[in-house]
Amino acid sequence: MSHHHDRRTFLRQAAALTPAASALGLHFSTITQAAAQSVSTSGYKALVCIHLSGGNDAFNTVLATDTPSWGAYTAQRKPASGTSIALMPAGTAPDSAASGTTPERLGGVLPINHAGRTVHAGRTFAMHPALTQVQQMHQAGRVAVLANVGPLTRPTTKADWSSATASKPPKLFSHNDQQSVWLSFKPEGAGQGWGGLMGDTLMSMNGAGHNASDTQLIQRLFTSITPGAMSVWLAGRAVAPYQTASTQIAQLGGSSGTIYGNARLQAGVAAIMGKLNGSGQTTVTPRNLFAADRQAVTQRALQAGALMGSQLSPLGQTPWSTSGTTNAYVDPLLMYTSPVDGTSKFNQLALQLQMVARIIDTNRGANLGINRQFFMVSLGTFDTHSNQIGDHAEKLAQVNHAMAYFDRVLGAMPAGDMRSQVTTFTASEFGRTFTSNGDGTDHGWGGHHLIMGGAVVGTEVYGTFPTYSTANTSGVFSSPDQIQNGVLIPTTSVDQYAYTLGKWMGVSDSNLRSILPNLSQFNSSTYDLGFMRA
């Protein structure tokens, strides 16, 4: 091996630290930790957000199928001429000979049961034909639907929408802004999200049994984790989102944790990079605050890699992998069948959830002492301005496969069935228009969402499902829930959605009232939407 090749290999392996250092650098060491609350609950709990980036079309995800609703739905989405974006009625067999861009290819919608709450008396519901396994979990009681959720500053009527002075969320219909408003209650540029702020109040439950330095790092960095893209939802005042790669945690020396297989060489490079002595103490005093923070970031990255990276539960181990398959990208468990062309394809969302499961198990195997965690994974893009039927079916098939995969994995974890300890929920910046733009849909507001887990009170549709109507010759919809182009005015706020999830995680009522800025504008009897067990 040449000298030049040795040098290139050395630099490449040393650079394996960089992603971790970048992720940890979001909050510098000078940030003051928030006061953590005392929580009476015990045992592990995690909240997993699946973000459907781009604005998921709720009208074709969960549908009202009672006669008046179905009539309005087909009138708007199945024009007499042109492209239909209406799904087929329940009981219609899929036509494998039909084009993948047509509803006929998918077959009929999948009916779901509900308890017949007064607000939904006489109504029937169904799911998209690609959500086969999600429908089965709904019927089995581990999935619930929450109808017509969106950002609201207060309960909002159609008259409020028409009023120039009525309070409304900022910058509606903008992708970046509405993603941020959903996840932080502020437009693009916000610094903290409601997941991270909840993590601030719960992080004192993490890191028991470790020295003070490791406990502090576990609390700050391992409370909020993503194996995907960074998101404001995970950021708190004290809690900093920790970003991993899809299949490993970045550490000096790569996945082996050593350089050239030499532990002494790895330790020496770590000492140089972190400016530490053998006892883990700083040996070089930085000349300015920027250098001090950069040094602290590097030290935390090395420390995090040692705590979790070298202990990460391995690929090739059941239940998250096919036994012996250490290359996740060819693992049959992570493959889904495309409803559009019938081929088997790799599911990036399932890969992210595999990493979440491995990290949850690492907490057990490495004795990290973590009792509360927040995870975020994402799938895009749901921005279906064209080819609504084919593109939306492809995305929902991935959601269907990934959620079912995660449910099975959690049910067979080495620590035992963990489905009651992990709650997974969907979010998306907005729903879409009821009307077609020719072959797709445009940006909307309210949308329907899925909640999955053993602690979920499933087989139910929560919130208030909207009334569908058709537009008159002026394009005006008669439904009190629909504005221009049939866009939904949300009837349930993100604040209420977040309150219900946060209460289950063990966040106190007073802290939730502080974290959720619009909650006080709603009736306190509706804060908890009822879809979680105590």
N, C-alpha and C positions, 0 to 999 in steps of 0.2 A: 504494500500500500504506500503511495507516494506521500511526501510531506504535505503537498498542497491538498490532497484528498483528505488527509487527517485533519487539517485545519478547517476545511469546509464542513466535515462531519461534526467536528467539535462545536463550531459556531451554530450549526443547524440544531444540534441537541440542546445547546445552551439556550437557544431562542424558544425552546418549548415552554419556557416560563412566561413568555410575553403575553399570550391571551389571558392567563390568570392574573398577571399584574395589571393589565388593562381593565379587567373586570373589577378588580379590587380597588382600582383607583377612582371609582365614582365618588367615594366619600373619603376624605383625607382623615388622618389620625386626630386632627384637632377638633373634629365634630364632637359635641357634647352628647352623651347618651341620654335618651329619654328615660324618664322614671318608669320602671316596669311595675305592673299591677300584681297584686297577689291573687292567684287563681286557685280555686278549690278543687278543680277537676284534676284527674290524674290519668296517666297513660298517654300514648301517642295519638296525635291527630294531625292530619294534613289536609290542606285545601289545594286542589289542582285546577287552575284556570286553563281551559282550551279556548284560545282566541281565534275566531274565524275571521281572518283579516280580509277586508275588502267590502264588508257589508253583506251579510247572509240574507238571501231571499226567504223571509219567514213564511210568506204565503204558500210556497211550495215545500216547506219543511214540515210544518204541522198545519193541517187544514180542517176547517169546519165543513162537514159533509151532510148536515141536515138539508132538507130540500130547498129552503129559501137561500141558504148560504151557498150551496152547490150551484144553484141557478145563477146567482150573481157572479160567482167565481168563473164559471164557464162563459158567461156573457162577456166578461171583461178580458179573459185570457185565451179564449178560443174564438177568434173572429171568423165571420162567414167566409172571408177570403184572406189569404196571407198565412203567416206562420203561427201555429198554436203554441203557446207556452203553458197551457193547461194540462195537468196530469190526467190520466185515465181513471175512471171510477173504480171503486173497490170491486174485486172479483175479476177484473180483466186480466187475462193471461198475457204474459210478456210475449212479444213476437220477435224471435231471434233473427228473423229475416228482414226486419225493418231497419231503417237507418238509425245509427246511434244518436242522431240529433233529434229524434222524434219521440213523443210520449209513448207511442205504441211499443217501441223497443223495451221500455221499462216495465210495462204492465200497470196494474191498478194500484191505487194508494192502499195503505195498510191500516185497517181500523184499529183504534185503541179504546180501551174502556176508561170510564171515569165514574166517580161516585155519585154523580147527579146533584152536585151542589146547586142551591137555588138559582144562583147566577147563571148556571149552565143548563137549567131545566129545558128539556126538549131538544138539546143540541147533541150532535154526534161529531166525532173527530177522527182523524187519521194522520198517518205519517207518510212521508215520501217513500216510494217503493224501494229506494236504495237503503233505507234504514231498517232492514230486516231484523238484525240482531238487537238494535236499540228498541225496536217495537217489542221483541220478546222479553227484554229486560224490563220494559215498562209494564208489560202484562204480569211479569213475575214480581213486581213490587220494588225493583231496585232503580228505576228511572221515573222521574216526574217531569212534567212539562210546566213551565211558567210562561203564561201568555202575555204578550204585548208589553214588554219591558223597554224602558228607554230613559235617557236623562230627562229629569223634570226638576224645576225649581220649586214647584208646588203643584197640587192637582190642577190639571189644565183641561179646559173644555174647548169645543170648536169656536165658541164666541171669543174665548181668550186668544186663540190663534189669530183671529181676525183683528184683534185689538192691538194697536201700536204701542199701548202703554202697559199691557200685561207682561208679567215676568216670564221669560222663556230662557232655555239653555243657550249659551253663546255659540255662534258659528255653526248652526245646524247644517247638515248635509255635506260638510267638509270632512274628507277621510281623516287626515292627520289630527284635526281639532277634535272630531267626535271620538276617535280612539282615545285621545287624552282625556276628554270629558267623561267618557265611560269609566276609565280606569283611575282617574284622579280628581274628577269634578272640575277641572280647569282645562282651558284650551292648550294647544301645543306649547311646550316650554315649561310645563309644570315639573316640580322637583320631587314630589312624593305622591304615591298612590295609596289607595285604601288597603291594599294587601300588605304593603310595607308598613303602613301606620298601625295596622292591627298587629303585625309582627313586633313592632316596638313594644307594645303592651304585654306581649307574651314571651319575649325572648329570655326573660329571667328563668323560664322553665327549662332552658336548654343548657347543656354543658356541665351538668352535675358530675362530680368525681374527677375533675381535671384541675390542673393548676390554674392560677388566676389568668395567666396570659392565654392559655388555650381556651379557657372558658369564655373569655372576652371575644376571642376570634370566632368560636363556634356560634356564639349568640349573634354577633354582628353579621357574619358572612353565611352561615349555614342555615339561618332561619328562612331566607328567601333565595331560591335557586331557580335557574332556568338552563336547560340544555339547548335552548333555541336563541332567539333574538332577545336583546335586552328590552325591558319594558318599565315604564314609570310605575306600573301597578305594584311591582315588587319593592320599590324604594321607600324607605321610611326616613325618619330623622336620624335614627341611630342604625337601623338595619340597612345594609348595603346589598343590592342584588349580587349574587355569585353566579357567574356564567361558566358553564362547563362546555366541553365539546360534546358531540353527539354520542360518542362511545367511550370517552375517557375524560379524566380530569387532568388539566395541564399541570405538569410538574417538571422541575429541572431533571434533565436526563430522559424525558419522554416517558412512555408507558412503563419502562423497566425501573425508573427511579434511580438509575445509575448512569454514569458516563463511561462508555467502553466496558461496561460491566464492572467498573472499579468503584466501590463505595467510598474509598478514601479520596479519589479524584473528585467524585461528586461533592463530597463534604468540603473539599478545598475550594471548588468553584462557588459553592453556596456561601462560604465565608467571604469570598471576594465580592460577590454580587450583593450580598446583604450587609457587608462591612461588619461582620460579627466575629467574635472570638469563639473558641470551642465551647464556651458556656452559654452561647446564645446572646451575649451582651454586645452592644454597639462599641466598636473600637475606634471609629472615626467620627468626629463631631462635624456635622454638615455646616457649611458656611452661610446658608440662608434657609428660609422657611421652605422654599420650593424643593431644595435638595433634601431637606429633612423629611418632607412628605414623600418624595420619590423613594428615599431609603426605607421609609416605613411601609410603603406599598410593596416593595420588593421583599422585605422581611415577612410581611403577612402572606405574600404569595408562596414563599418557601414553606412557611408554617402550615398554610392550608393544604399544600400538596402533600406534606408529611402526614397530616392528620387524616385526610380523606383520599388523596390520589393514590397512595400506595396501598390503601385498604379497600378500594372500590370492589364491590362484589363482581366477579368475573363474568365475561361473556362465555357462552357455551354451557352454562349451568341452568337447569330448570328452576323455576317455571318461566323465566323471562326469555330464555333462549331454547332452541331445539338442542337437546343434549349433545355436546361435542361440537356444535357449530359456533366457532369463535369469530367468524366474519358475519357481522350483523346484516350486511347488505345482501347476503344470499340466504338468509334464514327464512324458511317457509313460514314461520310464525309472523313475520313482518310483511308478508305479501297479501295483497287483496285482489279480488277479481273485479276487473273493470266492467261496469254495467253497460258501457258504451260499445266495447269491442270484444268482451269476453276473455281478454288476456289477463295473465297474472302480472301484477306490478308491485314494485317496492313502495311501502307506505312510510313516508318521512315522519308523519305524525305518530305512528306506532313506534318508530325508533326513538322519538323523544320521550314517549311514555315508558318505553323500556328502560331508558336511562333514569327516569324518575323512580321506577321500581327498584333499580339497582342501588340508587342512592338511599332510598328508604331502608333497604336491607343492610347497607353499609353502616347505618346508624346502629343497627343491632350487632353486626359482626365486629365493628371497631369500637364498640362501647362509647359512642360519642355523647350519649346522654341527652339526645334531642327529643323533646316531647311535643313541640309544635313546629310545623313547617308549612311554607307557602311555595308552590311551584307554578310555573307558567310555561305552557307549550303553545305552539301556534301553527296554523295552516292557512295558506293563501293560494290564489286569491279568489274571493267570492264576489268580485266586482263584475257581475254578469251583465254587462251592457249588451252583449251579443251571445249567440249560441247558448241561451239560457238552459234549455233542456239538457244538452249533452254536458256542458261544463259543470252545471250545478250537480247533476247526477254523479259525475266523477268525484267531485269534492265530498259530497255526502257519503259516497261509498267508502272513502278513506276515513271519515269521521265514524261511520258505522263500524268498520273493521277495527279501528284503533280503540274505540271505547269498549267494544266487546273483548278485545285482546287484554286491555288493562284490567277489566273486571275479572277475567279468568286468572290472570297473573296474581292479582291481589288476593284472590280466593285460595291460592296455593302457595303463599309465601313461606319461606323457611320458618318464620316466627308463627305461622298459622294463618288462618283466614283474617285478612286485614281490611276487608271491604267495608266494615262498619267504622273503621278508623280513618278512612280516606274518602273524601267527598270531591267529586269532579263536576265542574259546571262549565257551561259554554258562555261566551261573551262575543259580541261583534259590534262594531261602531254604529251600525244602524241596520234597519230592515230595508226593504226596497219598495218600489211602486207596485200598486195593484195592477196598473195598466201596463201594457207592452209598448216598447218603443219600436217595435217591428220584429225583433228577434231576441229581445232581452228586456231588462228592467233597469230603472235608474235609482238614484239615491233616495232613501226614505228616512224613517225615524223609528217608530216602535217595531219590535220584533219578538219572536218566541224563542225560548231557550230551554236547554235540557240540563237536568241535575241527576247525577248517578252516584250510587253508593249504598252500602248496607244500612246507613243511618237515614236514608231518604225515605220519606213516606210516599212510595211510588204508586203507580196505577192511578194517577190523578192529573188533572189539568188545573193548575193554580192560577190565581189572578183572575182577570176578567177577559175572556176571549172576545175579540171585537165582532161587531156586526158588520157583515159585508153588504154593500149596495152597488148599484150601477150608476154610471154618470149620466146626467141628462145632456141635452144638446149643447148646453153651455159648459159641460165638463164638470158640473157640480155633483158631488156625491151626497145622497140623503142621509147616510149613516152618521151618527154623532161621533163616530170614531175615525172617520176618514176625511182628509182634506184633499188638496189638489192631487190628481193622478192616483187617488185612492190611498195615499200615504197614511199610515196609522199614527194617531196621537196616542202616545203611551198611556196606559191606565195604571201601570205599576212602575214605580221609580227604581232606578239603579240603587238609590239609598236603601229602599226596602229590601231589595235583593241582597245587598251587601250586609244589611243588619241581620237577616235571617242566617246567612252563612257565618258571620262573625260571632253571633250568639252561640252557635253550635261549637265553634272553635274555643269558646270560653272567654271571649272579650266581654268585659263588663258593660252594662247598659250605659253607664256614664261615659265610658271611653268611646262607645259606639256613637253616642250623641255628639261627641266632640269630633270624631273622625268624619262623620257623614253630614255635610253642611246643610243639606236641604231636608233632613229627616223631620225636623220640628214643624215643618209646614204640613205634615200629614198627620192624620188621626193616629194617636199612639196605639190604638187597638189594632192597627194595620201594619205596625212596624214588622212584626214577625208574621211572615206569610204562611207558616204552618207546614212547609214541606220537609222540615228536618225533625227527627226525633230528639228528645231531650238528651 
